[in-house]
Amino acid sequence: MTQFDLTLFNQFLAQQSDNLRTTINHALQANQKSFQLSVADFSELAEERKQLFTEHHLVDFSWQNAQALAGFLAEEAIFYKSDFLEHLSVCQALFYYLRSYHPGHVTDQEILEAIEARYQKYQGDFEMLQGSFEDFPELEEDE
């Protein structure tokens, strides 16, 4: 197989990520958060995302899922940027874990809704949130 030139694709994603950081910062501001994401913060999230792609053998051509995750987290009672970044990182990892577990069987929106619902149920407790998806990756938890 020939090597595919990713130059234009990478340039497109870089432009998209700048817009995403601005969009997330607007959401944070609209929800009266006292912090904003810097370019360095976003670069770290992008690097983690790239690593998740490698681990789960996935490709994502947009940042819409990250934007959706950041959007609902901006509405949560998170008071520090470090906590917000940690919550976003965990939710991003869960999203790509579930995307690889359900290849083509569920939509991204269904995965996002499941993450948000369980996040609410466990009030942002990472161990409970991650454990629930490891125990019940089918998106429908047994009660």
N, C-alpha and C positions, 0 to 999 in steps of 0.2 A: 504494500500500500504506500502511496506517495505521501510525503510530508505535507500537511495542509498549512498554509500560511495564515496564522492567527492574528496578524498585525492589525487589520481593520476590525476584527471582532474584539480584540483587547482594547483598542482605542474606543470603540463603541461602549464597552462595559465601563471603562474609566470615566467617560462623559456621563453615563447613566449614574454612576456611583456618586459623582459630585451633586447631581440633582437629588439623589436619594438622601444624602447627608443634609442638604438644605430642607427637604421635605420633612425629615425626622426632626430637625431642629425647630421647624415651624410647629410641628405637633407638640414637641416638648414645651415650647413657649405658650402655645394655646392652652396647655394643661397646667400652667403656672409652675413649671419646673424651673429651678434656679441654676440649671446647667445646660450646656450645649455640647454636641459631639464635635470634637476637633478632627482635622484631617488625619492625625495620627491614630485617634480612636477608631475611626472608620477604616483605616488601613489595616489595623489589627483584626477587626471583624471580617474584612474581606479576605485576609490571609487564613483565618480560621475556616471561613466558608470554602475556600479553595482546598484546604486540607480535608474537609468533610466530603467534597466531591471525589477526591482521590480514594478516601476510605470506603465510600459507599458506591463507587463506580457510577457517578452521576454527572450530569451537566445541567446547568440552569442558565438560560439565556437572558434572564432579566433579574431585577432586584425586587419584583413585586411581592414575593413571599417575605423577604426581609422587611420590606416596608409595612406589610400587614402585621407582622409580629411586633415591630417597633411601635406601630400605631396603637395597638391595644395595651402594650406595656406603658406607653406614655400616659395612659389614663389611670394606671395603677398608682397606689400610694408608695412610690419609690422616691426617696428624697435625695439620694446621692448618685452622682454619675457612675461611680464604680459599681454600685448595685445594679443600676440600669443596664450597664454593659454586661455584667455577669448574667442577669436574667435573659437579656437578648441572646447572649452566647449559648446558654443552655437551651432556650427555645429553638434557636437555629439548629443546634445539634439534634434535637428531638425531631424537628421537621424533616431533616434529611435522612435520619434513621428511619422514620416512618415512610418517607417517599421510597426508600430502597426496599422496605419490607412490603409495600403495596405497589409494585410497579404496574401502573395502568389500571389498577382495580378501584381506586378512589381518586377523587380530584384533590388538587392542592387546597381548594377551599374547604373541603371536608376535613383535611388534616389540620388546617389552621383553626377551624372551629373546635375540633377535638382538643387541640393544645390549649386554646383559650378556656374552654369549659373546664378542663382538669386543672388548669392554673387557678381558676376561680375556686374550684372545689377544694383544692389543697392550699389555698391562700398564698401561693408563691413558694411553698416549701419544695425545694429542689429534690430532695431525696424521695419524698412522696410522689412528686410529679414524674421524675424519671423512673422510679420503681413501678408506678402504675402502667407506664407504657411498655416497660420490659415484661411485666406480667400479663398485660392485656393489649398487645400491639394491634389487635383487630379494630381499635377505635371505639368499640362498644364495651364498656367496663361491666363486669358482673357486679351486681349490687349485693 
